[in-house]
Amino acid sequence: MTPLFSWYGDDFTGSTDALEVLASAGIDAVLFLGPPTPAQLARFPHSQAIGIAGESRSRGPAWMDTFLPPVFEALRAVGAPLTQYKVCSTFDSSPETGSIGRALEIGRQVFGNPWVPIAVGAPHLRRYVVFGNLFAVFDGQNHRIDRHPTMSRHPVTPMDEGDLRSHLARQTALPIGHLDLVALRTNPQAALDLALTQSPAAILFDGLFDDSLLETGRLIWNNRPDTPAFCLGSSGLTHALMLHWREAGLIPANHQLPVVTESSRMVAISGSCSPVTENQLRWATRNGYATLPVDPAATDFEAVVNQAAEAAQKHPGVILYTAMGGLNGAEPRGESLGQLLGTLLRELIRKTGIRRAAVAGGDTASHAVRQLGIDALTFAGPLSPGSPLCRATSPDPALDGLEITLKGGQVGSIEFFEVVRKGNL
């Protein structure tokens, strides 16, 4: 069967975020860790949505020029009407790192659709785009992204511009149109037709509540070309399409979500520098979890695994972390750090037999999960918005069937790690 949708996530946490949105709507979805082989696709014959988890959020334009075209070609060959380049709802990027503008150029070239829809607002994650400006909630308060206490100070890609078109103009010279909330509430199709008379390469859609997302989803779907097309956005774009598909009868009107039951033990790794993750780590420490610091520069690998395995016998959960809040002047080490933590996690799972795990940090997850020997992930159930519990497929019996969740730095309540262990029952 031809899938309804396909996507590439620019990091692993964002990839599973899209997986959750799709699966929660009753869409049979699978997320691969690389372009799937025919044999891998054959294991999921009923999938309506095919995803590939990537790492372009932490890479430069030269890397994108090499690695994105074949991935996009592979997704185009899947034949879905729309393929999404999935980005984080905080849109953090720069000309040098995770350039969304460069990805836009490559995707437009590979797929060939004359204009690319861009939708970033994700109300379910409390991210909003109003008159082209991105807002995100922190500690219960809305902040324009360039004034956000965390994202404006991101150690790699600080957001110093709230207007998303201005932000993208630093990364691409392609002309980008805009449909604001007023247009989406009055005569959306006429507004889109008018915008297209200016021959934009892409059009940014505002997103505040589900009503604006529904209009966006309807416009994107009804104005797509006859051939597979490219679009770009956060899980808000996925959610927008889902709202329209449901209204149009393409997916079930109602879908009962799986129940996530309690696990006796869990293990986690964290490379996040976010204060949100810091508070989650401190809560876990106060509530009986073993939180063990890892120094990437002086790690005795075997000793760390043995210490963590011993702690796992005495505590409900073990968390290996490399930062408690900010970097404090240290250099960011996303790739090597993620690889180290991923290897530690793999060996700890093999040694203890623990079947539930968590990874905290977007860049960390992108590099850590590749060390686990996993081929694909499917949706196991909801835990925290943006961080579903997934089930792994792997040729390694110790990893096959592993339940794992991937968490961005800004995601989750203060008791997040307890939620991972106890589930949602």
C-alpha atoms as one frame of an Amber mdcrd trajectory, in Angstrom:
protein
   0.000   0.000   0.000   1.121   3.573  -0.655   1.672   5.442   2.632  -0.338
   8.537   3.447   2.686  10.419   4.764   6.443  10.247   5.279   8.890  12.338
   7.274  12.526  12.972   8.135  13.307  14.242  11.622  16.278  16.569  12.020
  16.941  14.942  15.386  15.725  11.798  17.126  13.516  13.413  19.766  11.703
  15.374  17.082  11.339  12.224  15.013   9.542  10.401  17.816   7.427  13.514
  18.459   6.037  13.183  14.921   5.638   9.426  15.425   3.497  10.110  18.495
   1.237  12.622  16.725   0.613  10.181  13.879   0.121   7.069  16.003  -2.122
   8.904  18.466  -4.454   9.610  15.547  -4.701   5.925  14.688  -2.167   6.068
  11.839   0.043   2.982  11.644   3.531   4.521  11.643   7.119   3.306  11.829
  10.317   5.287  12.328  13.523   3.903  10.821  17.011   4.922  11.917  18.194
   5.182   8.323  16.801   4.795   4.809  14.945   1.467   5.044  15.846  -1.508
   2.903  13.077  -3.381   1.063  13.394  -6.132   3.669  12.935  -3.659   6.529
   9.910  -2.086   4.845   8.436  -5.541   4.322   8.352  -6.051   8.097   5.814
  -3.217   8.345   3.476  -3.864   5.394   0.513  -1.961   6.836   2.306   1.260
   7.754   0.531   4.405   6.594   3.430   6.664   7.605   7.161   6.049   7.107
   9.771   8.105   8.967  13.544   8.346   9.068  15.258   9.689  12.184  18.154
  12.008  11.407  20.742  14.271  12.960  20.862  17.298  10.642  19.939  19.612
  13.514  23.507  19.296  14.786  25.196  19.336  11.359  26.437  21.982   8.950
  25.387  22.776   5.370  28.222  20.723   3.829  27.027  17.641   5.713  23.477
  18.360   4.580  24.575  18.666   0.959  26.051  15.172   1.165  23.568  13.268
   3.328  20.138  14.850   2.854  19.622  14.356  -0.922  19.801  10.525  -0.815
  17.534  10.432   2.233  15.008  12.708   0.547  15.233  10.594  -2.621  14.514
   7.479  -0.565  11.451   9.093   0.987  10.268  10.406  -2.356  10.470   6.837
  -3.685   8.135   5.711  -0.884   5.467   7.604  -2.831   3.561   9.336  -0.038
   1.728  12.501  -1.163   3.642  14.580   1.406   7.054  14.254   2.996   7.832
  16.482   5.969  11.224  17.762   7.061  10.483  17.686  10.788  12.171  20.385
  12.894  11.951  21.279  16.551   9.087  23.579  17.498  11.643  26.009  18.956
  13.089  26.350  15.400  16.586  26.863  16.800  19.115  26.763  13.981  21.809
  28.873  12.395  23.557  29.242   9.019  26.368  27.058  10.383  24.449  24.461
  12.431  21.162  22.773  11.614  20.375  25.250   8.839  16.657  24.906   8.172
  17.096  27.210   5.195  19.593  24.851   3.573  17.308  21.868   4.203  14.494
  23.841   2.560  16.634  24.409  -0.530  17.629  20.745  -0.792  14.102  19.444
  -0.239  12.625  21.795  -2.803  15.252  20.728  -5.325  14.728  16.977  -4.774
  10.916  17.026  -4.719  10.390  19.838  -7.202   7.159  21.291  -5.781   7.020
  25.020  -6.660   6.292  26.156  -3.093   6.955  24.532   0.263   4.503  24.836
   3.182   6.116  25.745   6.531   4.147  25.281   9.773   5.855  25.622  13.145
   3.162  26.480  15.708   2.436  23.458  17.930  -0.206  24.311  20.540   0.000
  20.808  22.058   3.599  21.681  22.999   2.704  25.297  23.914   4.558  26.716
  20.922   2.730  29.424  18.971   3.370  31.396  15.773   1.530  34.721  15.676
   2.050  37.157  12.773   5.179  35.251  11.873   6.737  35.406  15.355   7.421
  32.306  17.421   6.481  32.119  21.105   7.202  29.347  23.606   6.156  28.765
  27.204   8.703  28.580  29.996   7.715  28.167  33.652   4.088  28.923  32.799
   4.824  32.151  30.912   4.807  32.845  27.156   8.024  34.296  25.760   8.910
  35.370  22.260  11.604  32.893  21.279  14.389  35.519  21.211  13.508  36.409
  24.815  12.966  32.833  25.988  15.097  32.204  29.115  16.571  29.014  27.642
  16.317  29.119  23.857  17.723  32.642  23.582  20.820  31.251  25.341  21.070
  27.864  23.658  24.767  26.809  23.788  24.920  25.949  20.068  22.028  27.677
  18.263  20.760  30.572  20.396  17.566  32.129  19.051  18.060  35.896  18.781
  15.276  36.552  16.251  11.571  35.951  16.849  10.353  36.610  13.306  10.764
  33.254  11.587  11.033  34.679   8.083  13.805  37.006   9.212  15.461  34.095
  10.960  15.305  32.004   7.769  16.591  34.910   5.658  19.979  34.389   7.330
  20.024  30.812   6.064  18.551  31.054   2.562  17.883  33.673  -0.106  14.669
  31.925  -1.159  11.601  34.215  -0.952   9.172  33.152   1.768   5.528  34.212
   1.891   3.243  34.273   4.918  -0.364  33.455   5.850  -1.223  35.062   9.176
  -4.041  34.348  11.624  -6.332  36.941  10.040  -6.009  35.266   6.631  -6.601
  31.838   8.166  -9.806  33.076   9.853 -11.337  34.963   6.921 -10.810  33.544
   3.419  -7.849  31.143   3.643  -7.907  29.817   0.085  -8.153  33.295  -1.434
  -5.287  34.454   0.799  -3.149  31.516  -0.308  -3.964  32.142  -3.967  -2.964
  35.778  -3.560   0.273  34.847  -1.795   1.163  32.434  -4.592   0.924  35.217
  -7.197   4.202  36.489  -5.720   5.918  33.175  -6.642   7.299  32.388  -3.172
   9.557  29.384  -2.701   7.826  28.684   0.613   4.911  29.974   2.691   4.954
  30.233   6.482   1.619  29.583   8.220   0.734  31.070  11.600  -0.423  28.621
  14.276  -2.167  29.485  17.538  -4.966  26.998  18.296  -6.406  23.921  16.609
  -8.750  26.001  14.454  -5.814  27.681  12.701  -4.010  24.346  12.413  -7.074
  22.761  10.834  -7.169  25.472   8.166  -3.449  25.043   7.576  -3.803  21.278
   7.201  -6.704  21.714   4.782  -4.786  24.225   2.648  -1.622  22.133   2.528
  -3.448  18.916   1.628  -5.894  20.394  -0.893  -3.217  22.422  -2.682  -0.545
  19.752  -2.934   0.712  18.777  -6.402  -0.086  15.443  -8.065   3.418  14.137
  -7.411   5.085  13.537  -3.992   5.696  16.925  -2.380   7.938  18.393   0.312
   6.849  20.362   3.385   8.642  21.642   6.467   7.674  22.220  10.072   7.336
  21.014  13.632   4.903  18.375  14.851   2.378  21.216  14.581   2.389  20.612
  10.804   1.819  16.900  11.398  -0.989  17.775  13.810  -2.523  20.178  11.274
  -2.670  17.459   8.621  -4.083  15.001  11.136  -6.928  17.402  11.988  -7.816
  17.739   8.315  -7.475  14.010   7.581  -9.867  13.291  10.453 -12.383  15.850
   9.192 -12.083  14.431   5.647 -12.577  10.856   6.841  -9.096   9.691   5.818
  -8.270   8.503   9.345 -10.436   7.317  12.266 -12.520   9.937  14.047 -11.540
   8.414  17.393  -8.640   6.260  18.427  -8.003   4.660  21.802  -4.414   5.078
  22.924  -2.393   2.173  24.337  -1.906   2.026  28.095   1.670   2.199  29.382
   1.985   0.043  32.492   4.530   0.394  35.291   8.049  -0.987  34.941   9.924
  -2.175  38.001  13.149  -0.515  36.855  14.347   1.999  34.295  17.666   3.439
  33.138  18.333   6.821  31.563  21.123   8.897  30.082  21.181  12.683  29.898
  23.427  15.056  27.968  20.969  17.949  28.250  22.084  21.331  29.594  18.527
  22.618  29.977  17.313  23.940  33.348  14.140  21.910  32.748  16.186  18.710
  32.673  18.219  19.932  35.633  15.033  20.228  37.712  13.961  16.758  36.581
  17.314  15.297  37.618  17.161  16.984  41.015  13.597  15.718  41.543  14.706
  12.182  40.671  17.598  12.422  43.147  15.246  13.520  45.927  12.843  10.710
  45.161  15.016   7.637  45.312  16.644   7.476  41.886  20.376   6.930  41.536
  21.743   9.888  39.567  25.363   9.315  38.611  27.565  12.040  37.040  29.677
  11.075  34.035  32.826  13.010  33.132  33.277  12.522  29.371  36.960  13.436
  29.617  37.814  10.937  32.344  35.363   8.076  32.014  36.437   4.616  33.110
  33.876   2.915  30.893  33.741  -0.436  32.661  33.647   1.153  36.115  30.703
   3.387  35.173  28.695   0.445  33.826  29.445  -1.659  36.908  28.534   1.178
  39.279  25.275   1.820  37.434  24.396  -1.888  37.324  24.959  -2.173  41.067
  22.799   0.907  41.689  20.047  -0.589  39.513  19.652  -3.401  42.051  18.891
  -0.918  44.834  16.967   1.888  43.125  13.875   2.099  40.884  15.900   3.931
  38.280  19.468   4.887  37.350  20.298   8.075  35.442  23.741   8.782  33.997
  24.165  12.509  33.325  26.918  14.798  32.051  25.511  18.206  33.025  23.380
  19.560  35.825  22.143  22.689  34.074  24.476  24.848  31.943  27.856  23.994
  30.485  29.586  26.402  32.878  32.134  27.408  30.249  32.750  23.938  28.855
  32.685  23.371  25.097  29.603  21.675  23.617  30.455  18.073  22.644  27.229
  16.840  21.070  28.430  14.003  18.835  31.176  12.465  20.962  29.107  12.936
  24.106  26.065  11.267  22.583  28.149   8.351  21.318  29.685   7.836  24.754
  26.340   7.932  26.550  24.716   5.681  23.966  27.443   3.087  24.371  27.100
   3.239  28.159  23.340   2.773  27.838  23.692  -0.204  25.496  26.128  -2.025
  27.766  24.081  -1.252  30.878  20.939  -2.678  29.250  22.834  -5.805  28.220
  24.296  -6.237  31.701  21.082  -5.652  33.680  18.309  -6.795  31.349  16.356
  -3.598  32.058  13.608  -3.172  29.435  12.699   0.516  29.780  15.003   3.448
  29.045  15.050   7.200  28.498  17.406   9.562  26.704  17.378  13.281  27.606
  18.736  15.907  25.218  17.934  16.393  21.533  21.510  16.291  20.235  22.367
  13.541  22.723  19.542  11.341  21.456  20.485  11.763  17.800  23.954  10.338
  18.392  23.274   8.039  21.356  20.493   5.942  19.851  22.688   5.006  16.880
  24.925   3.123  19.333  22.103   0.796  20.382  21.897  -1.310  17.234  18.222
  -0.472  16.687  16.657  -0.633  13.216  13.272   0.964  13.848  10.874   2.358
  16.448   7.120   2.066  16.740   4.719   3.817  19.111   4.167   1.988  22.406
   2.091   4.619  24.196   1.920   8.200  25.470   4.016   9.438  28.384   4.658
  13.168  28.091   3.708  15.396  25.123   6.539  15.247  22.599   8.186  12.221
  24.268   6.225   9.036  23.641   7.266   5.608  24.757   8.543   3.695  21.720
   9.267   0.020  21.089  12.547  -0.880  19.414  13.197  -3.420  16.679  16.729
  -4.807  16.725  18.648  -7.903  15.627  20.189  -7.881  19.141  17.872  -9.858
  21.477  18.930  -7.674  24.407  17.663  -4.558  22.594  14.771  -6.003  20.556
  11.506  -4.936  22.149  13.203  -2.349  24.393  10.816   0.396  25.504  12.522
   3.758  25.126  11.569   7.420  25.210  13.604  10.324  23.824  13.215  13.717
  25.505  14.232  17.151  24.293  15.782  19.426  26.884  12.673  21.586  27.296
  10.181  18.711  27.462   8.402  17.134  30.399   7.124  17.779  33.906   9.450
  17.879  36.886   8.755  14.206  37.685   9.467  13.125  34.099  11.711  10.156
  34.934   9.105   8.798  37.357   6.492   9.110  34.604   8.731   7.053  32.315
   8.992   4.264  34.889   5.371   4.260  36.096   3.671   4.844  32.744   0.200
   6.302  32.357  -1.977   3.620  33.903
